[in-house]
Every structure is written in structure tokens, then in C-alpha cells.
């Protein structure tokens, strides 16, 4: 897998962007555990807060997530207050890896890294980031020629466990795409049948190949092989996203 077994450490010479808030009831499951889809929303929320704090942030509002890796090292629980720290761990001129560390006030710890692409809000295609926007990111990492390589490329199995995943009006964003946090709610649906995978430290990786849109008839195809659970989001048997959950 192209994702390192241990995600890059935060830099010691410059400070990451930091924010925080309490873990609320809607973020957690029946066992008071912070869910994967809530973590994905946290990553979006700190990303938009971060844009308000950097030069040219107002002209860099269009982003698409290509992959997210989430390492749940110690679960965060309802009632904790989380501190989130965000920094760049690798970049090119049109995309970057953004690390977010989520620390709970009672000791919970989640490490994440997302490969995100900057899109022009008018052109709708990948767009170069401005020099002023890139400058603070360059100071956080020595990886300045980041390239994309898929980590999850296997096709869905013909004998996998299949279940429908109906889309709702509230799942769709202004680009007529299903919000990436919604995919993680589908992962949670399947993961509920594999409690052993979330009972200890675990990693969830999701890659987005094609957007899901209004009217798509989506099915989840899942298969368990040893300690790894793979989940495909399919439309007419074509995979649009794939996730893998495994012990960490």
C-alpha cells in the first residue's frame, strides 16, 4: 500500500493550524464512539477554518478529496473535547496531502491524512495554487513533488455481500456530488457487522474514483478476508469508491 504504516509526524519548526470543539451526540454511535463519518466532517470543518487563516484562502475554496486514511489509535468518546491540528505533509502545485491529528481531552487519539485536489470554482478542473497560498505549506514538508498512486485498486468480487445504499437529498452538495462524509456512513453500516475491527486500534482507508450523484442507485459490496474488510460503492456494478478497514 502507498500509505505509510505510520503517518508523517507533525513538523517541529513551524506550528500547525489548530482548532477544537466538543464531541456532540450526533457525532457518536450507541457506544459513545466518535464515528468515521463524523471524523470526515471534522476534516472538512477544520479545512474550511484553515482557509480563513491563510493568504489567498478566499480564492482557494474548491477542493475534492481523492483519498482519506484514518488511524483510530484510541477511540474518542462522547463528551470529550477534541483538539485538531492540521498541516501539509506533501504537495505539488495542484494537490496536496493534508494531515490532521485529532486529540481527545480524555486521551483519545486519531491520526488522518487526506490527498486533496484543488479545483477552480469556475473552471471545474484541477487548478494551480497561488504562490502566496503555497508558501506556508512548503514550510511544513520537504515533499514538493507529490504524485497520485491508488492504494485500493482491486475490483469488487462477484460473490461479495451486497446491500442497497439509498441516497438522500441531504447527501448531495452544491456540486451535485455525494459528500465524502456520507461514504463513511456507508462504511459504518457494514462495519457494524464486524465489531472486532473497531474494538481495538484500526485503520480505515477510502478512495474516491467517480462521484456519486443525485439519482444513482448505489449498492455496497463487501468482503472480509482475514482481518481486512473491503467495501465497494457501486452503481450498475461499476465501482465509484472503495474502502478498507484493518487492524492498526
N, C-alpha and C positions, 0 to 999 in steps of 0.2 A: 504494500500500500504506500502511496506517495505521501501520506500524512505521517509525520514523525511519531514515534511511540510516546515521546514526551514533548508537549508543545513548547515553543520557544519561550524562554524566560523574559520577563519584562526588563527593559534597559535600566541601567544603573546611573547613566549620565544625564538622562532627561526624564522628567516626570510624565506619566501617562495622564490622560484626561480622566477625571474621577467624578462620580455622582453616586446617588443612592436613594433608596426608598424602602418602606416596609413591605414584606411579603403579605399580600392580601388574600382573602378567602378564595377569590375566583382564580388565583394562580396555582392552587394546590388540589391534590386528589383526596380520596377518602381517608388516606393515611397521613394527611397533612404534608405530603411531599411536594416540593416545587416541581411541576410538570415540565416536560420537554417543550411543549408548545408555549408555555409561559416564558421559558428561558429564551425561546426565539423572539418573543415580543420584547423581552428585556434588551436583546441585542439591537433590535430596531430602535427602541426608545433611546438608548444611550447613543446610538449612531446619529440620530437627529439632534440630540442635545449637543453632541460634539461638533456638528456642523455650525451651530450658533456660536462656537467659541474659537473658530479658526479663520484665518484670512480667506476670503472668497468662498466661504461656506454657503453663502446665499446663492451662488451660481453653480453649485455642485449638489443639486437636490435629487438627481436621478440616479438610482443605484439598483442593480439586480444581483441577487445572491446566487452564486453558482454552486457553492458547497459550504456546508457548516459542519464542523466537528465539535462535539460536546463531550467533555470528560467530567462525569459526575464522580468526584473523588470522595466526597462526603455529602449526603443529601442535605439540602436546605429545607427547613420546615416552616410551616405557617407560624407567624408571629415573630420570626427573625427579621432584623433589618439588614438589607444587603448593601454592600459597598461594591460598586462596579468600577473597574479600571480598564481603559481602552487605549491601545497603541497599535502602530503598524509593525508587522513582523516580516514584510516583504512587499515589493511593489514593482510595477512597471509604470508607464505613463497613462495607461487606461484602466488598470485594475490593481488590486492590492489584496494582501492578506491582513485582516484586522483581528487582533487578539483582544478578547475581553475576559477578564478574571472577575468572578462573582464570589465574594466572601460574605458568609452569613455571620451575624453577631453572636451566634451560639456555636460557631466552629464549622458550619457547612462550607464546602469549597467546590466550585465548579470552574473548570478552565475551558475556554472555547476559542476556536479560530474559524474565520469565515473568509472565503475567497469571493470578493465582490467586484463587480464591473461598473465603472462609471458610464452612464448613458447621457447623451444630450437630451434634454427635456423636449426640445422641438424636433431634432433630427430623428430621435428614437434609435440611434446606433451608438456603439461604444465611442466615447469622446475623450480626447486628451485632457488631463487635469492641468490646471494652470500652474505656473512656476510658484506663485505665492501659496497655493494650496498644497503643493508637493513639498515645499521646504520643511515644514515641521515633521512630515512623515519620513523624509530622508534621514533626519537626525536620529530616528528610532531604530533603524535597521541598516545593515550592510548589503542586504539582498535587494538590488535595484534593477534586476533583470528577471523578474518573476514570470514564469510561464505556466500555462494551464496544462494539467495532465489528470485525466479522470482516475479516480481510485476505485470506483464501482462500475464495472462495465459488463458484467455477466447479464445475459437475457433472462427474463422471467421463466421459471420452469413450467412445463406443461402439466405437472401433477401437483402444483402448489395449492395451498389453502386459499380460496377465492371468496371475497366478500365485497358487497357494494359499498361505495363511499359517496353518498349523495352530497352534492354541493348545495350550499345555501346562499341566499342573496348576500348575507353578511360576510361570506368568504371572499368576495370579489373586491379588488381595489380599483383605484381610478384608472389603471392601465388595462382593465378587464382581465386581470390575472388573479388567480387564487393566491392570496397572501401566503408567504412561505411558512408562517407560523401554523397555518391550517394543516399543512402536510404533517407537521409534528403531532397534531391532534390525531391524525390517522395512525401514526406510529404508536401513539399511546393506546389506541383501540386494540391493536394487535398485541402490544406488549403486555396488556392486562392478562393475557393467557400464558405469559412466560414470566411469572413473578420472580423466578430465581435470577433472571438477568438484571433486575433492578434492586435486588436485595443487598447487593454489595457494590463496590466501585465498578462503573461501566462506562463504555464509550458509545455514543450514537453519532453516526456519520450519515448525512443526507446530501445527495447531489441532484441538482435540478437540470434536466436535459431540455424539456419543452414545457412551456407554461400550460397550466390547466386554465380553461376559460368557461365563461357562462355557457350552460347547455351541455357541457361534456358529461358523458356517462362514465364515471370513474369507478374502477374496481381495484381493490388491494389484493395483490398476490403475495403470499407469504410462505416461506420455507425455513425450517430450522435444521441446521447442520451442526451437530455437536453443541458448542457453546455460542454459536453465532446465529442470529436471526436476521434474515434478509426480507425486505418488503419492497415491492414494486407498485407504483401508482400507474395504472394502465388505462388507456382509452382505446377501445376496439383492438385490444391485445397489444397495443403499442406502448412501451414504457415511456412515461414522461418524467419520472423521478424514481430514485431508488435509495433505500436506507438500509443501514446495517447497524445492529446493536450487538455488542460483545462485552465480555468482562474486561475490566481495566486492571 
